[in-house]
């Protein structure tokens, strides 16, 4: 009984992680397509991505901001010569581990 409960929780966590990673990748693609600086801090420019997270993923407030920030971090790590974001993303607290 306990084993089945833990197995079910692990499955839910895996599905949610894959969904979150997919959301990060979608926003990262938008950022790349827009050719916006990965160091962008202008909230008026970032609002486009926050609004996308709210509208398409139904994520509000701070979680939307965190998702967008992780998309920027993902792109920074992806563009780095020295680290693979998919292998080491969890070392930075990112969701794409």
C-alpha positions as CSV (number, residue, x, y, z in Angstrom):
1,X,0.0,0.0,0.0
2,X,2.8,2.5,1.0
3,X,4.8,1.4,-2.1
4,X,1.9,2.1,-4.4
5,X,1.3,5.5,-2.8
6,X,5.0,6.4,-3.2
7,X,5.0,5.1,-6.8
8,X,1.9,7.3,-7.6
9,X,3.5,10.4,-6.1
10,X,6.7,9.8,-8.1
11,X,4.7,9.5,-11.3
12,X,2.9,12.8,-10.5
13,X,6.2,14.5,-9.8
14,X,7.7,13.2,-13.0
15,X,4.8,14.4,-15.1
16,X,4.8,17.8,-13.4
17,X,8.5,18.2,-13.9
18,X,8.2,17.3,-17.6
19,X,5.4,19.8,-18.0
20,X,7.4,22.6,-16.2
21,X,10.5,21.9,-18.3
22,X,8.3,22.1,-21.4
23,X,6.9,25.5,-20.2
24,X,10.5,26.7,-19.7
25,X,11.5,25.6,-23.2
26,X,8.5,27.3,-24.8
27,X,9.3,30.6,-23.1
28,X,13.0,30.2,-23.9
29,X,12.1,29.7,-27.6
30,X,10.1,33.0,-27.5
31,X,13.0,34.8,-25.9
32,X,15.4,33.4,-28.5
33,X,13.1,34.3,-31.4
34,X,12.7,37.8,-30.0
35,X,16.5,38.1,-29.8
36,X,16.2,39.8,-26.4
37,X,19.3,40.1,-24.2
38,X,19.6,37.3,-21.7
39,X,20.5,40.0,-19.2
40,X,17.3,42.0,-19.8
41,X,15.9,43.7,-16.7
42,X,13.4,46.1,-18.2
43,X,10.0,45.0,-16.8
44,X,8.1,46.4,-19.7
45,X,10.0,44.1,-22.1
46,X,9.7,41.1,-19.7
47,X,6.0,41.7,-19.3
48,X,5.4,39.9,-22.6
49,X,6.7,36.6,-21.2
50,X,4.9,37.0,-17.8
51,X,1.7,37.5,-19.7
52,X,2.3,34.5,-21.9
53,X,2.9,32.3,-18.7
54,X,-0.4,33.7,-17.3
55,X,-2.4,33.2,-20.4
56,X,-1.2,29.9,-21.8
57,X,-0.1,28.1,-18.6
58,X,-2.5,29.7,-16.1
59,X,0.3,30.7,-13.8
60,X,-0.1,33.9,-11.8
61,X,2.1,36.2,-9.8
62,X,5.5,35.1,-8.5
63,X,5.4,31.6,-10.1
64,X,5.0,33.2,-13.5
65,X,8.0,35.5,-12.8
66,X,10.0,32.5,-11.6
67,X,9.2,30.5,-14.7
68,X,10.4,33.3,-17.0
69,X,13.5,33.8,-14.9
70,X,14.2,30.0,-15.3
71,X,13.8,30.3,-19.0
72,X,16.4,33.1,-19.1
73,X,18.7,31.0,-16.9
74,X,18.2,27.9,-19.1
75,X,19.3,30.0,-22.2
76,X,22.3,31.3,-20.4
77,X,23.4,27.8,-19.4
78,X,22.6,26.5,-22.8
79,X,24.8,29.1,-24.4
80,X,27.6,28.5,-22.0
81,X,30.5,26.4,-23.3
82,X,31.4,24.9,-20.0
83,X,28.1,23.4,-18.7
84,X,25.2,21.4,-20.0
85,X,22.0,22.8,-18.5
86,X,20.1,19.5,-18.8
87,X,22.8,17.7,-16.9
88,X,23.6,20.3,-14.2
89,X,20.5,22.5,-14.1
90,X,19.6,21.2,-10.6
91,X,22.8,22.6,-9.3
92,X,21.4,26.1,-9.9
93,X,18.0,25.5,-8.5
94,X,16.4,25.5,-11.9
95,X,13.5,23.3,-12.8
96,X,15.0,21.8,-15.9
97,X,17.0,19.1,-14.1
